[in-house]
Amino acid sequence: MTKTFQELGIDVDTNRALKENGYEDPFPIQQEAIPLMLKGIDVVGQAHTGTGKTAAFALPILTKIKRRGPIQSLILVPTRELAVQVTVEINKFAKYTGVRTVSIYGGQNIGIQHDQLRKGVQILVATPGRLIDHIKQGSIDLENVRFVILDEADRMLDMGFIDDIKFILFYVSEDRQTCLFSATMPQEILRLAQEYMKDFEEIRLNEEEISLDTIDQSYLMVYEREKFRHLCDLIKMRDKKQTIVFAATKQRTHRLASELKQEGFRAITIHGDLSQRQRDNAMYRFKKGTEDILVATDIAARGIDVPAVGHVINYDIPEDPLIYFHRIGRTARAGGTGKAISLVSQDRIDDFGRILRQTKHPIRKLNDEMGIEIPIAQRRQQYQRPYSGRFQRRDYEYHKRDDRTDGTRYRRYDGNNYRQMRRSGGYSYRQQSGYNNYRNGRF
């Protein structure tokens, strides 16, 4: 039986703010994590993006910390966008408690952050790099911190923050409660937990199925040179909900946003090279609906929480299936519904095949529905035989991605150059499973 937030142990003032913000029944991660945290137990929590992890750790912290005094809780996050998002959420919950939460991140004037810290802070949300700057300057003292949260821990490890995290934890008392929340749970995270956490409890929700039930997933197999035309067609077919388009590189996001504007769409871009002011402005315009298409890279989009996003379009398919699931998790937030459409070009057939094999939910092929024929080159590549010890074809074309130009280069080799080609890393063999998938209608 589902318990209310009050029955879980959340205090009256925080409950009042929850009701004002429309929070009725706790989500599964909240039902599992809140009682453990209130008991002082370290927690490793895994749940899909958009399932309420922020409230799962913020509510027990607000219930347990002192309403005045120094920094008592530290929340580490991988990106500035997520730092702002978490801070905004916690301040909603803390409306009647008097607890003050501040976010510290790179890209913002450090003098402004000094002024905020001097006013008094009980909960600090920070990216590792900027927090280390403050520690070295002596502007932040972590001596009184009793709660440490590592949010989006998998992403922090991916971005190389492990040494920074260890440096920061050195300055926090060992007499602390440490909790780690993540959308995925690789072995590196468990090793980190074993090293820095005490008798922790694991919470794993929907571990086997990464995809979300409420997302309508589909894909369209197209030529690379025709992707933009199909992107425009898909955008025209959507309803009025906002859309995020994911691209592989910063240069590609700029080009796509510019070309979409030329086609009459209201598009804006966000990526890691923008200044904080530019990023904040882009997110403000997107959330307000001034621009209804956001073209983004993966890192920049981590932490985006816009409930109105109804569509995610993968213009470029990622190599890692987990990134795909994080992308589509930007829609169908907190139990809503959404659509995720992927444009699969010739150089991403194998990558998308791994995604198809990892999810149990159907991903519809749109080619037949839309009357678009599968490109011939893609069919041939899917049933290319694996290398059998001899070079079977006199000539073989291969492609190599070039992120500097966002293009595809083609070179031609004959069989006499095979050894040199293999040493240079330019040739890759297609697995027999690709042919089987094609024959069985998987693609």
N, C-alpha and C positions, 0 to 999 in steps of 0.2 A: 504494500500500500504506500502510495506517495505521501510523504510528509510535507508540511508547509515549512517555509524558511524559519518561522518562529519555533516550530517543533524540532527543527534541526539544531536550534540553539542560538540563532542570530538575535542580537539585542533589539529592543523596542525602537530606538531611534533609527537604526539601519533599516528595519522592517518598514517603517513609515516611508522612508525614501524609496524603497523597493516598490511599494504599492503605488506611489505617485508616478513612477516610471514604467508601470505596466507589468512588473514582474509578479507573476501569480504562482505557478508551480515550479519547483526546482528542476533543472535538467539532470540527467543521470550523473554526469561528472560532478555536479554540485551535491547531489544526494550522497554520493560516495565520499567525496573529499572533505566536505565541511565538518562532519562529526569527528573525523580523524584529526584534522587540524586543530579543532577546538580542544581535543584531548592532549595536544602537544606532540603528536606523532609526526615524524617526517613522512612525506608523501611523494611518490613518483607517479604522476598522472598522465595517462595517454588517452586522448580523445580527438576526434576529427576537428578540423578548424570550423569555427562558427557554432560550437556546441556549448558555449558558456564557461570556458576555462577561466576567464578573467574574474567573473563573480565567484567561481569556486575557491580562489585563493584570497580575493579581496574581502569578502564578507567575514570570514573568520578572523582576519587580521583586524578589521575595524571593530569587531566585537572584543578582541583581547587587548589591544594596545591602549596606553594612557592617552587621554584626550589632549593633554598638553605635554610639553617637554621636548627632548631632542629627537633625532632620527631614530626610530625604533624598528622600522621595516625597510628593507632594501629589495627592490624588484629589478632584476637585470633583464634587458630585452635586446634583440639584435639590431633593430633599426630605429631611426628617429620617428618614423611614422607610427610604429607600434608603441613607442614611448608616449607619444601624445595621445594615442587612442586609449591606452591603459589608464593614463592620468585622468582623462575626461570621464571614463567610466567610473573610476574610484571616487572622483569628486561628486558624481551623481549619488552614489551610495552613501557618501559621508556628509550629505547636506545638513543633517540635524545633529551631527556628532561633534562638530568643531575640529575634527581632524583635518590637517592640511597636507595635501599631496602635491609634489612638484616634480616635473620631468627635467632631466639633465641629459643633453645630447650634443654631439658635434654639429657644427654648422650654425649654431646660435651664439651670439655674443656672450663670452664667458662673464663679462661684467654684469650683464642682466641676470645671469644665474647667481652670481654672488649676492645681488640685491634680494633675490627671492629667498635664498638660503638664510640671510640675516633676519628675515621676518619670522623665521621659525617653521620647521618642517617636521612632520612625524612619519610620513611615508615618502620615500624617495624612489622614483622610477628613472632608471639610467641606462644608457648604452655604455659598454665597458670602457671604451677609449676615453670618452670625456670624463667618466668617473675617476679614472686613473689620474687624469690631469688635475682634478680637484684634490685628490688624495695627496699628490706630490706638492701641491701648493698649500696644503693645510687648510683649505676652505671647507672640507667635509671631514667630519669625525665619525667613524663607524663603530666606536667603542660601545655605544648603547644599543646597537642593532640586535634584536632578538629574533627577528624573522627575515629569512632570505628566500626569495623566490627566483628561480631561473625559468623565465617564460620563453616559449619557442626554443627550447634547448637544442633541438636538432639543427635549427638554422644557425644558432650561435656557433655550434661546432663546425658546420659547413663553412662558415665565414672565417674560421681560424681564430676564434676568441678563447680557446681553451686556456692558453697561458695567461691571458688577461683575467679570466675568471679565477684562476688559482691565485694570482697576485692579489686580487680584491678580497678573496676569502681569507687570506693571511691576516688582513686588518680587521676581520670580524671575530668577535668572541666565539670560542668553540661551544660555549653554552648558549646555543641558538637552535631554533627550529628551521630546518632547511627543506624546501619543497621544490620539486622540479616538474614542470608541465610541458608537454610536447605533443605534436600531432602524430609523430612517428617515434619509434623506440629502437634505434640502432644499438648495437653492443657498446659503442663508445659512450653512450649516455649512461648505461648501466654501470660501466666501469667508473665513470665520474661519480655516480651515486654511491657506489660502494666505498669510494675513497673519502668522500666528504659528508656522508649522511649516516645517521645512527638508526639502526633497526627500522628501516623505512618500510612502509606498506606500498605495494604496487596496485594501481588501479588501471586496468586496461579495458577500454570499451570499444567494441566493434573492431577488435584487433585484426581479425582475419579479412574483413572486407573494408577496403580503404575508400571505395566509392560511396557516394551518398545516395540514399533511396529517392530523395526528392529532386534529383537533377535528371533532366531528360538529356541524355548524351547521344551525340551523333557525329558522323564524320563524312567528309567529301574528298574523294581522291581526284587530284587535279595536277596539271602541269604547273611547275614553279612560275613560269612567265604569265600564267593566267590567274594566279592566286588573288591578286588585288581586285580584278574584276569580280571574282566570286565573293570576295569579302564585301564589296559594295552591294552585291545582290542580296547577301545574307542579312546585312544591316537593314536594307529596305524592307525585307520580309518580316522583321521582328515587330513586336508590339512597341509601345512607347517606353518600356522600361530601359534603364541605363545599361550600358554595355562596356565591358573591359576587353580590350584586344591585347593579347600577349605576343610580344615579338622577342627575338633572340638577343638582339644587341641594342645599345643606346642609339647608334646611327640609324638603325632600322626603325625605331620608334619615332624618331624625328621625321624620317622620310614618309612613313605611313600617315602620321598625323597631318603633315603638310598636304599630302595627296588627297586625304579624306576631306580636308577643308576645301580643296580645289573642286571636289565633287559636290560641295554644298552641305557636307555634314558638319556638325558642331563637335569638333574633336580637340583633345588636349593631351599632352604627353607628360609622363613622369618617369625619371630614371635617376641613377646615382650621381650624375654629374651636375645636376641642377643645384642651385643654392637653396638653402633652407627656405628663404622667402619665396622663391619660385615654386618649390614643392608645396608649401603651405597654400599658396595662391591657387595652384592647380587643383589640389584636393578640395579647397573651398568652393571653387567654381563647379567641380564635378558633383560634390555633395548637394549643392544648391540647385543643380540642374541647368546652370548656365551653359555648360558643355555636357552632352550626354554620352560621349564616347571617350574613354580613357585608354590611351595606348601606353603600355607599361612593360618594363622588364620584370623578371622574377623577383629580384632583391627589392626593388623599389615598391613592388606591389604587396610584399609581405606585411601584414598588419592593416591593410586597407579594410575598413569595415563600413560599407555603405549598404544599408538594408534594401535600398531600391534597385540594386544591381540585379537584373533579371537574366542577363546573357553574358556568357564568357566565350570569346572566340579565340582559339589557338591558331594564330597566323603561322607560327613556327612550332612544330612539335618538339618538346624537350627530349633529351636523351634519357633522363632519369624518370621512370614512371611516377615516382613520388612527387616530383615537381608538377606533373600533370594534375594529380589529385589535389595538390595545394592550390593550383590555379583555379580549378573548377569550384573549389570551396569558397571562392569569393562571391559566388551566387548561392541562392538557397540558404541564406544566413539564418541561424537560430530557428530552424524548423520550417522556413519558407520553401518555395519552389523556384526552380530556375532552369535555364537551358545552357548546355555547353556544346559548342560545335568546333570541330577540328578540321583544318585544311591540311591534308596529307599529300605532300609532294614526293617526287621520286626519291630524293635523298633522305626521306624520313620514314620509309615503309617499315624497315626493321624496328626503328624506335617505337612506332605506333603499334607494331605487332606485340612488343613487350607489354604495352599498356593493355591491349586486348586480353592477353593471357593472364594479367594480374587481377583484373576485375571480374566479379561474378555477375554484375549487372549488364544487360545488353547495351551495346553501343551501335545504333542504327547506321547503316550505310545509306547516304542520301543520293548516291548517283542514280539509282533506278527511280527513286521518288521524283527527282528533279529532272530526269531525262538527260543526264550528263554522262557520256560514255567514259569509262575508265581509260586513261591514256595508255596507248599501246606500249610505250616504253616501260610503264610501271608493271604491266602484265608480264612482259618479258623478264624483267628484273626479279619478279617474285618467284618464277620457277627456274631461275638460273641454277644449273647444277653446281654442287660443291666441287672444289679442285680434286681431281682423281689421280694426280701424279704426273700428268702430262698437260701441257697447255693446249686446250681443245680448239681455241679460236685463234686465227692468225692476227686478227685485230681485236682489241678490246678497249672500249671507252670507259673511263671512270671519271668520277667527279670529286672535287675537293672543295669543301666550304671555305670561304674566305671572308671572315667577319669584318675585315677592314673595308671591303667593298660591298659587303652584303650580297655578293653575287655567287655564281657557280662557274667554275672554270672547267673546261673540258680539255683533256690531253689524250693523244692517241699513242698507244704502244703496240708494237708487234711482239710475236712470241720470242724473238731473239733478245728482247730487252726485259724479259720477265724477271730474271734474277735481280737485275738492278732495280726494277720497279718494286719488287717485294721488299728489298732492303730499305728502300726509301719510305716505305709505309703507305704507298699510294694505291695498293690493290687490296681489296677485301672480298672474301668469298661469301656468297649468299648461302644460307643454310637450307637443307632440304625441307625443313619445316615451312619455309616461305612458300614453296610450291604446294605443299599439302594444304596450307591455309587457303591458298588461292583456289585449289580444286574443290575444297569443302565449303566455299562461299564465305570463309571467315573475313576476307577482304571484299 
